[in-house]
Amino acid sequence: MKEITAAEFNNDVLKAGKVVLDFYSTECPPCEALASKFEDLSKLYGNDIKFLKIYRQQNRDLADKLGVKSSPTLLFFDNGKEIGGRLSGGIKRSDIIQNLHLMLPDKRREEIKAKVKSSVSEYDVIILGAGPGGLTAGLYLCQSKINTVLVDIALPGGQVSTTHEVSNYPGFIEPQAGYMLSHNMSEQTKLCGTVYKVAVDITKVDLLNKEVVIDEYETIKAKKIVIATGTTPNTTGASGEKALKGKGISYCATCDAKYFDNKEVVVIGGGNSAVEESDFISRFASKVTIVHQFDKFTANKKAQEKIFANPKMNFIFNSEPRAFIKDGDKMVTEIENLITGERQKLISDGVFIFIGMKPNIDLFRDKLELDQWGYIISDENMKTSLSDIYAVGDVISKKYRQITTAVADGTIAAMAIAKELN
Ligand SMILES: Cc1cc2nc3c(=O)[nH]c(=O)nc-3n(C[C@H](O)[C@H](O)[C@H](O)COP(=O)(O)OP(=O)(O)OC[C@H]3O[C@@H](n4cnc5c(N)ncnc54)[C@H](O)[C@@H]3O)c2cc1C
C-alpha cells in the first residue's frame, strides 16, 4: 500500500493498470473504520491490484476535479478508466471485494478467495449494535477493565446519528444535532479502549456458544453477549413503497428534508416521530400534508401544539396510503379514507414515512424469548432467557424507547456483567 499526492495521480493511477484509491481525511471516524479493512485487503489482493491512499485535505483540487465530496471515498481504476461504483461512508469489506473482483478473472478471484484465512479472537464481551444502548454498555464495561468489542453493521451512532435535533438528552441546555451527540458518545467509548468492528457483515450469531462471525472469515468469541441492535422503520405495505424507497420515499428527515426546499411533501404517520419530523421538514418544504390513520395524533401534546400552529401544515385524518406512484418528478400518494372508503390522490415532491419501528432480531429470532411484537424480553439486569446473553435499548420489550432509556439499559447490563465477571 502506498500514499500518493495529486502530482503522482497520472502515473500512479491512470497509467498503472488496476488501482484502488482511497481519498481519506483525518478526524474522520468512517476513514478510521475503513483503514484496517483496506490494509487487510491490500495484503490479499496487493499482487494484482495497487492499493493507494491520498490525503484529501492536502489534495483538494484533485478531489474536486474528480468530484470526490466526502471522506472516505474509494475509486477503482482499470487501465486509466474508472470502473464500478464509488464507495463512501461506512464502507463494507464485501462492497470493496465486489468492486475488486470486477478487475479480476474468475480463476484469480477463486485463488485469492482460497487464500483467505479465517481468524478467531476472544473477548470478555461482544456488544452487537453501537447505538446509545450499545455505546453506553461499551463505555461502562471498558471503564471496568473488561475486554469488550462493539460490532455494528453500520457506523457507530445508531438512530441518533440520523435524528436532526435532540432536545431531551440531559446535560445540554441547547438542542444538540443528533449526529454530534452520537459522535461524542462513540468517541468517548472508543477513547476508553473498546474495540470497534463497524460497517461489517454479520455472517452468523451463535448465542449458545457465544460466537459471532463477521465478514465470513472472522470469528469473535466471548463470555457474554449484549444485544443492542435497536429497531428499523416499519413500512406501510402500500404498493410501490419498496420500489420507491430512496427514489421519492424516505424514512429519515435529517437525511433528506434539505432536498425539499420550497417543495411539497406528504408525511405518513401521527406519533411523536411523524409530528416532530414534519415540523423539521417544514423548515424546508413549502407545504407538508400529514396523513394519519386515526382521528387524532398520538404524539405528545407539546409537539401537537407546535404542528397545529404551523401554517405550512395540512392534515388528513382517518386515512391510509394504498399506493405510491412516481409520475415524472412528482410522487403520487393514493390514500383511502377508512370511514368512507373514498380514495384520493395527493401529488407531492416527496413522501416521508414515520409509522413506528420493528426490532432488529432476525439473527436470533428463534433463540430468545420475545414479546408478542417480537421485542426481546429481558429482566431487571437486562438478562434474556439465555444465560450470559443480555439485551438493551429499543430492541427489548418496554414501554418507552428513548436515548435516555437506552443508555440506562446499557448501564445496567454493563454493571451486572462487570459484577459477574469480576
Ligand atoms: C426519527 C427519530 C427521532 C428520534 N428522536 C429522539 C429524541 O429526540 N430523543 C430521544 O431520546 N430519542 C429519540 N429517538 C429514539 C432514539 O433514537 C432511540 O430510542 C435510541 O437511538 C435507541 O438506541 P439503541 O442503542 O437501542 O438503538 P439504535 O439507536 O437503533 O442503534 C442500534 C444499532 O444496532 C445496529 N444493528 C442493527 N442490526 C444489527 C445487527 N444484526 N448486528 C449488529 N448491529 C446491528 C444498527 O446499525 C445501529 O447502529 C428518535 C428516533 C427516531 C427514529
PDBQT file of the ligand as one rigid body, heavy atoms in Angstrom, charges set to zero:
ROOT
HETATM    1  C1  LIG A 501     -36.673   9.995  13.742  1.00  0.00    +0.000 C 
HETATM    2  C2  LIG A 501     -36.345   9.703  15.181  1.00  0.00    +0.000 A 
HETATM    3  C3  LIG A 501     -36.166  10.730  16.076  1.00  0.00    +0.000 A 
HETATM    4  C4  LIG A 501     -35.864  10.450  17.420  1.00  0.00    +0.000 A 
HETATM    5  N1  LIG A 501     -35.704  11.485  18.291  1.00  0.00    +0.000 NA
HETATM    6  C5  LIG A 501     -35.397  11.228  19.590  1.00  0.00    +0.000 A 
HETATM    7  C6  LIG A 501     -35.191  12.292  20.515  1.00  0.00    +0.000 A 
HETATM    8  O1  LIG A 501     -35.301  13.470  20.155  1.00  0.00    +0.000 OA
HETATM    9  N2  LIG A 501     -34.885  11.975  21.797  1.00  0.00    +0.000 N 
HETATM   10  C7  LIG A 501     -34.767  10.669  22.226  1.00  0.00    +0.000 A 
HETATM   11  O2  LIG A 501     -34.467  10.448  23.401  1.00  0.00    +0.000 OA
HETATM   12  N3  LIG A 501     -34.943   9.657  21.366  1.00  0.00    +0.000 NA
HETATM   13  C8  LIG A 501     -35.251   9.885  20.069  1.00  0.00    +0.000 A 
HETATM   14  N4  LIG A 501     -35.451   8.855  19.202  1.00  0.00    +0.000 N 
HETATM   15  C9  LIG A 501     -35.327   7.477  19.721  1.00  0.00    +0.000 C 
HETATM   16  C10 LIG A 501     -33.856   7.091  19.912  1.00  0.00    +0.000 C 
HETATM   17  O3  LIG A 501     -33.149   7.371  18.722  1.00  0.00    +0.000 OA
HETATM   18  C11 LIG A 501     -33.747   5.623  20.257  1.00  0.00    +0.000 C 
HETATM   19  O4  LIG A 501     -34.530   5.339  21.392  1.00  0.00    +0.000 OA
HETATM   20  C12 LIG A 501     -32.304   5.201  20.532  1.00  0.00    +0.000 C 
HETATM   21  O5  LIG A 501     -31.469   5.501  19.449  1.00  0.00    +0.000 OA
HETATM   22  C13 LIG A 501     -32.224   3.718  20.836  1.00  0.00    +0.000 C 
HETATM   23  O6  LIG A 501     -30.901   3.341  20.996  1.00  0.00    +0.000 OA
HETATM   24  P1  LIG A 501     -30.430   1.828  20.739  1.00  0.00    +0.000 P 
HETATM   25  O7  LIG A 501     -28.987   1.805  21.051  1.00  0.00    +0.000 OA
HETATM   26  O8  LIG A 501     -31.317   0.899  21.456  1.00  0.00    +0.000 OA
HETATM   27  O9  LIG A 501     -30.712   1.521  19.211  1.00  0.00    +0.000 OA
HETATM   28  P2  LIG A 501     -30.281   2.282  17.852  1.00  0.00    +0.000 P 
HETATM   29  O10 LIG A 501     -30.007   3.708  18.078  1.00  0.00    +0.000 OA
HETATM   30  O11 LIG A 501     -31.346   1.918  16.882  1.00  0.00    +0.000 OA
HETATM   31  O12 LIG A 501     -28.940   1.541  17.441  1.00  0.00    +0.000 OA
HETATM   32  C14 LIG A 501     -28.927   0.198  17.053  1.00  0.00    +0.000 C 
HETATM   33  C15 LIG A 501     -27.619  -0.104  16.343  1.00  0.00    +0.000 C 
HETATM   34  O13 LIG A 501     -27.573  -1.512  16.051  1.00  0.00    +0.000 OA
HETATM   35  C16 LIG A 501     -27.081  -1.718  14.733  1.00  0.00    +0.000 C 
HETATM   36  N5  LIG A 501     -27.559  -3.019  14.254  1.00  0.00    +0.000 N 
HETATM   37  C17 LIG A 501     -28.757  -3.352  13.728  1.00  0.00    +0.000 A 
HETATM   38  N6  LIG A 501     -28.794  -4.679  13.437  1.00  0.00    +0.000 NA
HETATM   39  C18 LIG A 501     -27.589  -5.182  13.787  1.00  0.00    +0.000 A 
HETATM   40  C19 LIG A 501     -27.019  -6.499  13.756  1.00  0.00    +0.000 A 
HETATM   41  N7  LIG A 501     -27.689  -7.552  13.306  1.00  0.00    +0.000 N 
HETATM   42  N8  LIG A 501     -25.772  -6.652  14.222  1.00  0.00    +0.000 NA
HETATM   43  C20 LIG A 501     -25.062  -5.593  14.700  1.00  0.00    +0.000 A 
HETATM   44  N9  LIG A 501     -25.548  -4.330  14.749  1.00  0.00    +0.000 NA
HETATM   45  C21 LIG A 501     -26.797  -4.132  14.312  1.00  0.00    +0.000 A 
HETATM   46  C22 LIG A 501     -27.602  -0.524  13.955  1.00  0.00    +0.000 C 
HETATM   47  O14 LIG A 501     -26.802  -0.288  12.811  1.00  0.00    +0.000 OA
HETATM   48  C23 LIG A 501     -27.489   0.604  14.994  1.00  0.00    +0.000 C 
HETATM   49  O15 LIG A 501     -26.239   1.262  14.934  1.00  0.00    +0.000 OA
HETATM   50  C24 LIG A 501     -35.737   9.102  17.867  1.00  0.00    +0.000 A 
HETATM   51  C25 LIG A 501     -35.878   8.068  16.941  1.00  0.00    +0.000 A 
HETATM   52  C26 LIG A 501     -36.192   8.343  15.606  1.00  0.00    +0.000 A 
HETATM   53  C27 LIG A 501     -36.348   7.216  14.630  1.00  0.00    +0.000 C 
ENDROOT
TORSDOF 0
